[in-house]
Amino acid sequence: MGKKETSKKDSSTDPIKWAGTHTFYIAGTDHEDDTVRIPSSHRQDEVLYQLILPTLCITYADMRFANDIGGVQADYPDSKVYGEEYFDPPIELNGAEAIEKFTWIRGAERVTIGPKDTVIEWWGWRDLVIPKLRIRPQAKVKALLTIPGVIITVSQPFVARVQQYADGRHVGGIQVTKRHPRWKPEPKPQLYALFLRVIDGRTRRAIPEAEVTLRTWDDQKNGFVPEATFFTNGMGIVDVADLPCSDKKLILVERSPWIPRTWRFRPLPGQNVRKIFRLWKPTTQTIPYVWRLQDTLQDIATLTGSSRIAVLRMNRLRSASELTPGTTIDIPCFAAIHHVEARDTLERLAAYFCYDDLDELARVNAITKPYTIHEDQELRLPGWRFFQAKRDDLFERIDEQFGVPGGWSRPAQRVLHDDPTRAYEHEVIAVPTVEFTRKHNLRRLY
């Protein structure tokens, strides 16, 4: 017969008993009622917690004490002038009713008032509340929290919170946490939350029913693919939780007649991603365009942010069959107007849009030295026109389409591009006129 196998119980995860102390400080405020509240997570333990505070920062309702000090208790540390003759020998109060009657403290089982310190004891399954603390604004008092012994398991740590309120409003606090030695944090879920608000850049009013398209990067397709579509509510807000993380995300915000906005970002697990989009209504203009063999009416409509019918009506045409290669038609476009964003400088914008020097862009916009610009300021960019990129548009193809040398077309808005040669779908792009490219030098800054 073989040997009988025995198994040993792993005691490393057994509950443990923990005791400890924690020192912290309570600062006074300018409010009438400073209150400290201490709830605990261990409500089943028959353990008396202990808090030690300076005696004279606690309000005492005892009339004899009030009369002895002149009727009004000063705020700590000014109250130290009373000396140590009070509460010597110490006074012990027992029972919630007596304690609250003389000190306003709620939830305590025993309070021992000494000449310097007051010791407050309460059961762990109760909340301790100390109202009407008397601490001078900008001053602070030292407090000592003692936990005599609590049972801690792997799944249930000890947690005590010290919360400070001023006139009923939570203004601060600390948290004391002790975990089992074998506890390991759970892996963070690979999820994030998204909060967006879409507003009119000029009026700051919310834009409801704006379409927010969320795209994620697909390595196999080497591009962004649609992940979800949301619409802003009446407050212009999209608030979504538990979205899956990935290295690359792209958001497109559209709402006619505003110019669309594009934003590229990378969410982290557990992150609350927040963004405010300011949309601007465009100034439109009409420009001549030479129809090419490879053009389609839908492509031109998408490029100009209009519809096929609008393009036909603009040129008094009945159908797309009347459009033949070499025919010059009129198409709409957005006037090249840049609204200054945070961290923009006139020097950067002049270089990005290839003006000969800073003065050229400053003169057009009536900006004088020292060339200070402010956020949301409207800057005209003569020599440029804004369009919307089609799906899988390459900047070099856009250059070819409008007859400008390669390398000139570029993103009109500040958006991160992993591939600087390719535009995002419906992204606003800047295209110069042929005359502008002849008079200025190309600078690749995108």
Secondary structure by P-SEA (a helix, b strand, c coil): cccbbbbbccccccbbbbbbcccbbbbbccccbbbbbbbbccccccbbbbbbccccccccccaaaaaaaccccccccccccccccccccbbbbccaaaaaaccccccccbbbbcccbbbbbbbccbbbbbccccccccbbbbbbbbbcbbbbcccbbbbbbbbbbcccccccbbbbbbbccccccccccccbbbbbbbbccccccccccbbbbbbbbbcccccccccbbbbbccccbbbbcccccccbbbbbbbccccbbbbbbbccccccbbbbbbbbbbbbcbbbbbbbcccccaaaaaaaacccaaaaaaaacccccccccccbbbbbbbccccccccccccaaaaaaaaccccaaaaaaaacccccccccccbbbbbccbbbbbbcccccaaaaaaaacccccccccccccccccccccccccbbbbbcaaaaaabbbbccc
